[in-house]
Amino acid sequence: MPTTCSLCGDDALSTREFESACRAAGFVQDTATGQWKMKVGGLAGTSEQVHAALGRQERSRQATYDEIENQRGYQCKGCMRVYCMKCLYAQAPAHPSGGKACPRCGQTFTRYGG
């Protein structure tokens, strides 16, 4: 049973679920940095056509990644509640030491599920 965000009630992805969703969408993880990157290419045509098509591909892939990332869960280190990234960006206050603070108890977060 998926965990839901304590604010909006939408599914909040654990780290494993987030990584699985990224792979399913065609992203690869850079082993050196841990960042997720898109695969683009496979285009043919004039340089202008390829450039335009590549830009569309990049925008589409970025939108897909943003959707997945917005569902990623973060767990409060204090009260242990889980929130999705979308709600943290929109509704969580800033923490004095940086990042976001839990809307309920004010503590910081860790990625949900490791």
Rosetta blueprint (number, residue, H / E / L):
1 M L
2 P L
3 T E
4 T E
5 C L
6 S L
7 L L
8 C L
9 G L
10 D L
11 D E
12 A E
13 L E
14 S L
15 T H
16 R H
17 E H
18 F H
19 E H
20 S H
21 A H
22 C H
23 R H
24 A H
25 A L
26 G L
27 F L
28 V E
29 Q E
30 D L
31 T L
32 A L
33 T L
34 G L
35 Q L
36 W E
37 K E
38 M L
39 K L
40 V L
41 G L
42 G L
43 L L
44 A L
45 G L
46 T L
47 S H
48 E H
49 Q H
50 V H
51 H H
52 A H
53 A H
54 L H
55 G H
56 R H
57 Q H
58 E H
59 R H
60 S H
61 R H
62 Q H
63 A H
64 T H
65 Y H
66 D H
67 E H
68 I H
69 E H
70 N H
71 Q H
72 R E
73 G E
74 Y E
75 Q E
76 C E
77 K L
78 G L
79 C L
80 M L
81 R L
82 V E
83 Y E
84 C E
85 M H
86 K H
87 C H
88 L H
89 Y H
90 A H
91 Q H
92 A L
93 P L
94 A E
95 H L
96 P L
97 S L
98 G L
99 G L
100 K E
101 A L
102 C L
103 P L
104 R L
105 C L
106 G L
107 Q L
108 T L
109 F E
110 T E
111 R E
112 Y L
113 G L
114 G L
